[in-house]
Amino acid sequence: MTIREILERRPKSAEILYDHGMHCLGCPTAVQETLRAAAEAHGLDLDSLLKEIQEKTSDESQTYERGVKTSEEDKGGE
């Protein structure tokens, strides 16, 4: 999943990413980068970053696990 996709679906994640040193969230190259690649480039643990995004943006509708979009509907829920 790209940074752009995450920001579109979970806008509050921008502050989290920025706090972890990802200051070029609007740069054309950065928004096309995957969260995994960005985490590696910034020396961050992907699982911890995903957990923080999920916890702090839980009021936004979709969740992400290891960079893959999931939702209740995708899991068979309604």
N, CA, C and O atoms as CSV, one atom per row, in Angstrom:
chain,resi,resn,atom,element,x,y,z
A,1,MET,N,N,0.847,-1.165,0.000
A,1,MET,CA,C,0.000,0.000,0.000
A,1,MET,C,C,0.896,1.233,0.000
A,1,MET,O,O,1.882,1.295,0.735
A,2,THR,N,N,0.549,2.205,-0.823
A,2,THR,CA,C,1.364,3.414,-0.910
A,2,THR,C,C,0.991,4.417,0.184
A,2,THR,O,O,-0.078,4.344,0.789
A,3,ILE,N,N,1.906,5.348,0.410
A,3,ILE,CA,C,1.648,6.421,1.367
A,3,ILE,C,C,0.390,7.187,0.951
A,3,ILE,O,O,-0.440,7.527,1.794
A,4,ARG,N,N,0.255,7.452,-0.329
A,4,ARG,CA,C,-0.932,8.170,-0.826
A,4,ARG,C,C,-2.213,7.427,-0.451
A,4,ARG,O,O,-3.162,8.039,0.039
A,5,GLU,N,N,-2.246,6.120,-0.677
A,5,GLU,CA,C,-3.451,5.336,-0.369
A,5,GLU,C,C,-3.772,5.393,1.120
A,5,GLU,O,O,-4.936,5.512,1.505
A,6,ILE,N,N,-2.758,5.308,1.940
A,6,ILE,CA,C,-2.973,5.370,3.385
A,6,ILE,C,C,-3.513,6.743,3.779
A,6,ILE,O,O,-4.460,6.842,4.560
A,7,LEU,N,N,-2.910,7.796,3.239
A,7,LEU,CA,C,-3.353,9.150,3.575
A,7,LEU,C,C,-4.770,9.426,3.094
A,7,LEU,O,O,-5.522,10.141,3.756
A,8,GLU,N,N,-5.138,8.866,1.949
A,8,GLU,CA,C,-6.501,9.046,1.441
A,8,GLU,C,C,-7.518,8.343,2.326
A,8,GLU,O,O,-8.608,8.867,2.556
A,9,ARG,N,N,-7.175,7.178,2.818
A,9,ARG,CA,C,-8.123,6.379,3.605
A,9,ARG,C,C,-8.080,6.708,5.093
A,9,ARG,O,O,-9.080,6.569,5.797
A,10,ARG,N,N,-6.931,7.138,5.558
A,10,ARG,CA,C,-6.748,7.466,6.974
A,10,ARG,C,C,-5.980,8.771,7.093
A,10,ARG,O,O,-4.791,8.760,7.411
A,11,PRO,N,N,-6.634,9.882,6.846
A,11,PRO,CA,C,-5.951,11.179,6.854
A,11,PRO,C,C,-5.199,11.485,8.148
A,11,PRO,O,O,-4.172,12.164,8.120
A,12,LYS,N,N,-5.694,10.997,9.266
A,12,LYS,CA,C,-5.027,11.257,10.543
A,12,LYS,C,C,-3.656,10.595,10.626
A,12,LYS,O,O,-2.858,10.932,11.501
A,13,SER,N,N,-3.378,9.662,9.728
A,13,SER,CA,C,-2.072,8.998,9.742
A,13,SER,C,C,-0.950,9.952,9.343
A,13,SER,O,O,0.215,9.682,9.633
A,14,ALA,N,N,-1.278,11.058,8.685
A,14,ALA,CA,C,-0.253,12.026,8.273
A,14,ALA,C,C,0.541,12.530,9.474
A,14,ALA,O,O,1.767,12.620,9.412
A,15,GLU,N,N,-0.135,12.851,10.543
A,15,GLU,CA,C,0.544,13.349,11.741
A,15,GLU,C,C,1.461,12.279,12.331
A,15,GLU,O,O,2.567,12.583,12.777
A,16,ILE,N,N,1.010,11.052,12.332
A,16,ILE,CA,C,1.813,9.947,12.860
A,16,ILE,C,C,3.072,9.765,12.025
A,16,ILE,O,O,4.173,9.659,12.565
A,17,LEU,N,N,2.908,9.730,10.709
A,17,LEU,CA,C,4.053,9.554,9.819
A,17,LEU,C,C,5.021,10.723,9.960
A,17,LEU,O,O,6.235,10.523,9.995
A,18,TYR,N,N,4.499,11.925,10.039
A,18,TYR,CA,C,5.331,13.116,10.198
A,18,TYR,C,C,6.124,13.040,11.502
A,18,TYR,O,O,7.313,13.357,11.528
A,19,ASP,N,N,5.471,12.622,12.572
A,19,ASP,CA,C,6.136,12.501,13.874
A,19,ASP,C,C,7.273,11.485,13.850
A,19,ASP,O,O,8.181,11.545,14.678
A,20,HIS,N,N,7.224,10.558,12.908
A,20,HIS,CA,C,8.275,9.546,12.771
A,20,HIS,C,C,9.325,9.940,11.732
A,20,HIS,O,O,10.120,9.103,11.304
A,21,GLY,N,N,9.328,11.199,11.330
A,21,GLY,CA,C,10.370,11.694,10.446
A,21,GLY,C,C,10.038,11.697,8.971
A,21,GLY,O,O,10.891,12.036,8.151
A,22,MET,N,N,8.837,11.333,8.619
A,22,MET,CA,C,8.424,11.334,7.215
A,22,MET,C,C,7.845,12.708,6.888
A,22,MET,O,O,6.631,12.908,6.910
A,23,HIS,N,N,8.731,13.642,6.585
A,23,HIS,CA,C,8.340,15.034,6.418
A,23,HIS,C,C,7.965,15.406,4.992
A,23,HIS,O,O,7.506,16.524,4.758
A,24,CYS,N,N,8.143,14.520,4.049
A,24,CYS,CA,C,7.846,14.823,2.636
A,24,CYS,C,C,6.581,14.105,2.167
A,24,CYS,O,O,6.553,13.559,1.065
A,25,LEU,N,N,5.558,14.103,2.978
A,25,LEU,CA,C,4.342,13.354,2.652
A,25,LEU,C,C,3.638,13.854,1.404
A,25,LEU,O,O,2.871,13.108,0.795
A,26,GLY,N,N,3.874,15.081,1.011
A,26,GLY,CA,C,3.239,15.619,-0.184
A,26,GLY,C,C,4.106,15.540,-1.431
A,26,GLY,O,O,3.656,15.884,-2.524
A,27,CYS,N,N,5.343,15.092,-1.275
A,27,CYS,CA,C,6.256,14.999,-2.420
A,27,CYS,C,C,5.769,13.917,-3.385
A,27,CYS,O,O,5.333,12.854,-2.943
A,28,PRO,N,N,5.834,14.169,-4.686
A,28,PRO,CA,C,5.354,13.187,-5.670
A,28,PRO,C,C,5.977,11.801,-5.514
A,28,PRO,O,O,5.283,10.794,-5.656
A,29,THR,N,N,7.253,11.739,-5.230
A,29,THR,CA,C,7.911,10.442,-5.075
A,29,THR,C,C,7.470,9.762,-3.787
A,29,THR,O,O,7.216,8.557,-3.772
A,30,ALA,N,N,7.380,10.529,-2.712
A,30,ALA,CA,C,7.044,9.957,-1.411
A,30,ALA,C,C,5.656,9.337,-1.390
A,30,ALA,O,O,5.470,8.264,-0.815
A,31,VAL,N,N,4.687,9.990,-2.003
A,31,VAL,CA,C,3.324,9.468,-1.942
A,31,VAL,C,C,3.159,8.189,-2.757
A,31,VAL,O,O,2.189,7.454,-2.569
A,32,GLN,N,N,4.094,7.920,-3.657
A,32,GLN,CA,C,4.038,6.687,-4.448
A,32,GLN,C,C,4.807,5.548,-3.782
A,32,GLN,O,O,4.746,4.406,-4.236
A,33,GLU,N,N,5.526,5.856,-2.715
A,33,GLU,CA,C,6.317,4.872,-1.990
A,33,GLU,C,C,5.402,4.031,-1.101
A,33,GLU,O,O,4.391,4.525,-0.600
A,34,THR,N,N,5.756,2.773,-0.907
A,34,THR,CA,C,4.967,1.937,-0.006
A,34,THR,C,C,5.311,2.270,1.440
A,34,THR,O,O,6.385,2.794,1.732
A,35,LEU,N,N,4.394,1.961,2.329
A,35,LEU,CA,C,4.653,2.180,3.747
A,35,LEU,C,C,5.829,1.323,4.191
A,35,LEU,O,O,6.642,1.762,5.005
A,36,ARG,N,N,5.928,0.120,3.671
A,36,ARG,CA,C,7.043,-0.764,4.016
A,36,ARG,C,C,8.379,-0.114,3.635
A,36,ARG,O,O,9.305,-0.084,4.445
A,37,ALA,N,N,8.480,0.401,2.417
A,37,ALA,CA,C,9.719,1.036,1.959
A,37,ALA,C,C,10.030,2.285,2.784
A,37,ALA,O,O,11.184,2.525,3.140
A,38,ALA,N,N,9.007,3.074,3.085
A,38,ALA,CA,C,9.211,4.286,3.877
A,38,ALA,C,C,9.675,3.936,5.288
A,38,ALA,O,O,10.571,4.586,5.827
A,39,ALA,N,N,9.072,2.920,5.882
A,39,ALA,CA,C,9.473,2.496,7.223
A,39,ALA,C,C,10.928,2.037,7.219
A,39,ALA,O,O,11.700,2.405,8.104
A,40,GLU,N,N,11.297,1.243,6.233
A,40,GLU,CA,C,12.680,0.775,6.133
A,40,GLU,C,C,13.641,1.947,5.956
A,40,GLU,O,O,14.695,1.981,6.592
A,41,ALA,N,N,13.293,2.899,5.106
A,41,ALA,CA,C,14.154,4.058,4.847
A,41,ALA,C,C,14.354,4.919,6.095
A,41,ALA,O,O,15.379,5.583,6.244
A,42,HIS,N,N,13.366,4.900,6.984
A,42,HIS,CA,C,13.437,5.712,8.196
A,42,HIS,C,C,13.809,4.884,9.427
A,42,HIS,O,O,13.762,5.385,10.550
A,43,GLY,N,N,14.174,3.630,9.218
A,43,GLY,CA,C,14.595,2.778,10.325
A,43,GLY,C,C,13.485,2.457,11.309
A,43,GLY,O,O,13.729,2.318,12.507
A,44,LEU,N,N,12.263,2.340,10.800
A,44,LEU,CA,C,11.102,2.076,11.653
A,44,LEU,C,C,10.629,0.641,11.495
A,44,LEU,O,O,10.762,0.044,10.426
A,45,ASP,N,N,10.081,0.100,12.558
A,45,ASP,CA,C,9.488,-1.229,12.517
A,45,ASP,C,C,8.089,-1.121,11.909
A,45,ASP,O,O,7.231,-0.414,12.438
A,46,LEU,N,N,7.865,-1.818,10.805
A,46,LEU,CA,C,6.588,-1.726,10.092
A,46,LEU,C,C,5.417,-2.143,10.971
A,46,LEU,O,O,4.390,-1.465,10.986
A,47,ASP,N,N,5.551,-3.237,11.696
A,47,ASP,CA,C,4.442,-3.709,12.526
A,47,ASP,C,C,4.066,-2.686,13.602
A,47,ASP,O,O,2.885,-2.448,13.853
A,48,SER,N,N,5.074,-2.085,14.231
A,48,SER,CA,C,4.800,-1.073,15.259
A,48,SER,C,C,4.130,0.154,14.659
A,48,SER,O,O,3.220,0.731,15.254
A,49,LEU,N,N,4.586,0.545,13.483
A,49,LEU,CA,C,4.004,1.704,12.809
A,49,LEU,C,C,2.548,1.439,12.429
A,49,LEU,O,O,1.687,2.294,12.632
A,50,LEU,N,N,2.276,0.267,11.885
A,50,LEU,CA,C,0.898,-0.093,11.534
A,50,LEU,C,C,-0.002,-0.119,12.763
A,50,LEU,O,O,-1.140,0.348,12.722
A,51,LYS,N,N,0.516,-0.668,13.850
A,51,LYS,CA,C,-0.262,-0.734,15.086
A,51,LYS,C,C,-0.604,0.673,15.580
A,51,LYS,O,O,-1.732,0.939,15.993
A,52,GLU,N,N,0.380,1.566,15.531
A,52,GLU,CA,C,0.136,2.941,15.964
A,52,GLU,C,C,-0.898,3.633,15.076
A,52,GLU,O,O,-1.782,4.331,15.572
A,53,ILE,N,N,-0.782,3.438,13.774
A,53,ILE,CA,C,-1.760,4.029,12.849
A,53,ILE,C,C,-3.154,3.490,13.146
A,53,ILE,O,O,-4.119,4.253,13.184
A,54,GLN,N,N,-3.264,2.188,13.356
A,54,GLN,CA,C,-4.572,1.587,13.641
A,54,GLN,C,C,-5.154,2.111,14.943
A,54,GLN,O,O,-6.341,2.429,15.016
A,55,GLU,N,N,-4.313,2.202,15.976
A,55,GLU,CA,C,-4.802,2.656,17.275
A,55,GLU,C,C,-5.235,4.119,17.247
A,55,GLU,O,O,-6.273,4.474,17.805
A,56,LYS,N,N,-4.446,4.959,16.602
A,56,LYS,CA,C,-4.708,6.396,16.637
A,56,LYS,C,C,-5.704,6.866,15.585
A,56,LYS,O,O,-6.149,8.013,15.616
A,57,THR,N,N,-6.056,5.981,14.655
A,57,THR,CA,C,-7.032,6.357,13.627
A,57,THR,C,C,-8.200,5.380,13.624
A,57,THR,O,O,-8.846,5.176,12.596
A,58,SER,N,N,-8.465,4.781,14.773
A,58,SER,CA,C,-9.498,3.741,14.855
A,58,SER,C,C,-10.888,4.245,14.494
A,58,SER,O,O,-11.771,3.449,14.174
A,59,ASP,N,N,-11.090,5.552,14.543
A,59,ASP,CA,C,-12.398,6.092,14.179
A,59,ASP,C,C,-12.575,6.210,12.670
A,59,ASP,O,O,-13.665,6.526,12.195
A,60,GLU,N,N,-11.515,5.959,11.922
A,60,GLU,CA,C,-11.611,5.960,10.462
A,60,GLU,C,C,-11.925,4.537,10.021
A,60,GLU,O,O,-11.505,3.588,10.683
A,61,SER,N,N,-12.642,4.366,8.933
A,61,SER,CA,C,-13.349,3.130,8.626
A,61,SER,C,C,-12.540,1.889,8.290
A,61,SER,O,O,-13.021,0.784,8.540
A,62,GLN,N,N,-11.344,2.007,7.741
A,62,GLN,CA,C,-10.640,0.815,7.293
A,62,GLN,C,C,-9.377,0.597,8.105
A,62,GLN,O,O,-8.791,1.547,8.625
A,63,THR,N,N,-8.963,-0.648,8.212
A,63,THR,CA,C,-7.729,-0.975,8.907
A,63,THR,C,C,-6.753,-1.595,7.934
A,63,THR,O,O,-7.131,-2.075,6.865
A,64,TYR,N,N,-5.501,-1.578,8.320
A,64,TYR,CA,C,-4.443,-2.088,7.456
A,64,TYR,C,C,-3.575,-3.049,8.242
A,64,TYR,O,O,-3.188,-2.780,9.379
A,65,GLU,N,N,-3.281,-4.160,7.623
A,65,GLU,CA,C,-2.407,-5.138,8.238
A,65,GLU,C,C,-1.299,-5.451,7.253
A,65,GLU,O,O,-1.554,-5.920,6.144
A,66,ARG,N,N,-0.069,-5.188,7.663
A,66,ARG,CA,C,1.118,-5.450,6.841
A,66,ARG,C,C,0.991,-4.829,5.460
A,66,ARG,O,O,1.455,-5.396,4.471
A,67,GLY,N,N,0.360,-3.659,5.397
A,67,GLY,CA,C,0.271,-2.924,4.150
A,67,GLY,C,C,-0.860,-3.350,3.240
A,67,GLY,O,O,-0.941,-2.889,2.102
A,68,VAL,N,N,-1.738,-4.223,3.719
A,68,VAL,CA,C,-2.855,-4.698,2.903
A,68,VAL,C,C,-4.146,-4.161,3.499
A,68,VAL,O,O,-4.383,-4.294,4.699
A,69,LYS,N,N,-4.973,-3.558,2.667
A,69,LYS,CA,C,-6.250,-3.016,3.132
A,69,LYS,C,C,-7.177,-4.155,3.517
A,69,LYS,O,O,-7.311,-5.144,2.797
A,70,THR,N,N,-7.805,-3.994,4.651
A,70,THR,CA,C,-8.853,-4.923,5.061
A,70,THR,C,C,-9.998,-4.083,5.607
A,70,THR,O,O,-9.805,-2.931,5.996
A,71,SER,N,N,-11.159,-4.652,5.631
A,71,SER,CA,C,-12.302,-3.998,6.256
A,71,SER,C,C,-13.221,-5.095,6.752
A,71,SER,O,O,-13.038,-6.267,6.423
A,72,GLU,N,N,-14.193,-4.717,7.532
A,72,GLU,CA,C,-15.132,-5.720,8.030
A,72,GLU,C,C,-15.806,-6.446,6.873
A,72,GLU,O,O,-16.017,-7.657,6.938
A,73,GLU,N,N,-16.144,-5.717,5.817
A,73,GLU,CA,C,-16.780,-6.333,4.657
A,73,GLU,C,C,-15.848,-7.348,4.002
A,73,GLU,O,O,-16.283,-8.431,3.611
A,74,ASP,N,N,-14.543,-6.994,3.880
A,74,ASP,CA,C,-13.572,-7.908,3.291
A,74,ASP,C,C,-13.406,-9.174,4.132
A,74,ASP,O,O,-13.083,-10.241,3.610
A,75,LYS,N,N,-13.634,-9.039,5.452
A,75,LYS,CA,C,-13.478,-10.174,6.360
A,75,LYS,C,C,-14.743,-11.020,6.436
A,75,LYS,O,O,-14.795,-11.996,7.186
A,76,GLY,N,N,-15.763,-10.652,5.665
A,76,GLY,CA,C,-17.001,-11.415,5.665
A,76,GLY,C,C,-18.074,-10.809,6.539
A,76,GLY,O,O,-19.181,-11.342,6.624
A,77,GLY,N,N,-17.756,-9.675,7.205
A,77,GLY,CA,C,-18.756,-9.004,8.026
A,77,GLY,C,C,-19.594,-8.082,7.177
A,77,GLY,O,O,-19.407,-8.001,5.963
A,78,GLU,N,N,-20.514,-7.391,7.808
A,78,GLU,CA,C,-21.371,-6.456,7.068
A,78,GLU,C,C,-21.017,-5.045,7.390
A,78,GLU,O,O,-21.632,-4.118,6.861
